[in-house]
């Protein structure tokens, strides 16, 4: 059912848990909660529900909905193997959600920087606009990989801005100031070398 309609597979997953819940509750009341049979039954339902959910995740990439259902599934798992499997799914989905959000954020920032650098405004105004974006609080401030990518993005556009300011506006001191800001933000070796070359 989940394979046939992957966009509805999260509902199949929830339906599976809903139907199994009453039976699992009865089984747990008859047996000790740590009984291998009870634990195995919980794990079977949890893993089957997770398998359904993966079809939905691959098809829709609706990470928020996937995470919500996965956390429900996680509460069902009893054995160490099932718990580890569900936890690995949670990490993968969380990573994918972060990657998608970071990509959207950086794409939007890149478009803003491209517009600023390519504008016909005075060099000082363009630099001030870029500087304001640099100083703004980043939306994913607790993610070092995102911050590194953001710094390199700024450095790349600052290098291009410095070239325009130097070659077209002939404002050499300002161009040098722009390059130095880029160097403080840059992590990528290739971009850093371009900045160093521009500085020299």
Residue, then its C-alpha position, 0 to 999 in steps of 0.5 A: x500500500x505504501x509503495x503504491x501510494x508513496x505520497x500517502x505512505x505517512x498515513x499508512x504508517x500512522x494507520x498501521x500503528x493505530x491498528x496495532x496499538x490495541x493489540x500491543x497494549x493487551x499483549x503488554x498487559x498479559x506479559x512483562x513489558x520486557x518480555x522478549x515476545x512483547x518487545x519483538x512485537x513492538x519492534x516489528x510494528x515500529x520497523x514496519x511503520x518506519x519502512x512505510x514512512x521511508x517511501x513517503x520521505x523519499x517521494x515528498x521530502x516533507x521532513x517535518x511530517x516525517x520527523x513528527x511520525x518518526x518520533x511516534x514510531x520511536x516510542x514504540x521500539x523496545x529492542x536495542x536494534x530497533x531503537x538504533x535503526x529508528x534513531x539512525x532514521x531520525x538523524x538522517x531525516x534531521x540532516x536532510x531537513x537542515x541541508x534543505x533549509x540551509x540550501x534555501x537560505x544560502x540561495x536567497x543570500x547569494x541572489x541578494x549579494x549578486x544584485x548588490x554587487x551588480x548594481x550601479x549604486x556608489x561603491x560605498x553604498x554597495x559595500x555598506x549593504x553587503x556589510x549589513x548582511x554580514x553583520x545580520x544574525x544568521x538563521x542557523x547560527x548553531x550549525x558550524x557547517x552552515x556558518x562556514x558555507x555562509x562565510x565562503x559565500x560572502x567571501x566570494x561575492x566580496x572578492x567580486x565586489x573588490x574587483x569592480x570597486x578597484x577596476x571600475x570605480x578606482x577606489x583602491x583603499x575601499x577595494x582593499x578594505x573589502x578584500x580584508x573583510x572577505x579574508x576574515x570570513x573565508x574558509x575555502x582555500x581557492x576563494x582565499x587565494x583569489x582574495x590574496x591575489x586581489x590584495x596584492 
